[in-house]
């Protein structure tokens, strides 16, 4: 419940600030975000963080798999398999591989 309240408060604050700033400020922020996201240093940092996250997720997956073993329902196991297959070789929003 606490997280919902925080989310709703953040949403309301964002709406109020967004309406007061106007369209010009929105366009300015959008341009700044685009410039930052295209910066090579930022892109490299994001890619290395993504690779580290994938590594940690892989370790966690194997750790949980060992502990859960065959006790996982077939429907859940099938869903996990389909998600993993769908994500193989796909590109993310930065144009880099998710492998």
Number of C-alpha atoms within 10 A of each C-alpha: 6 6 8 9 10 11 12 11 12 12 12 12 12 12 12 11 11 13 12 10 11 10 11 9 13 13 11 11 12 12 12 11 11 11 10 13 14 11 10 10 11 12 16 11 11 14 17 12 12 15 15 12 12 14 13 11 12 12 12 12 11 12 12 11 13 10 9 10 10 10 9 11 8 10 9 10 12 12 11 12 11 11 10 10 11 10 13 11 11 13 12 10 7 11 10 13 14 14 12
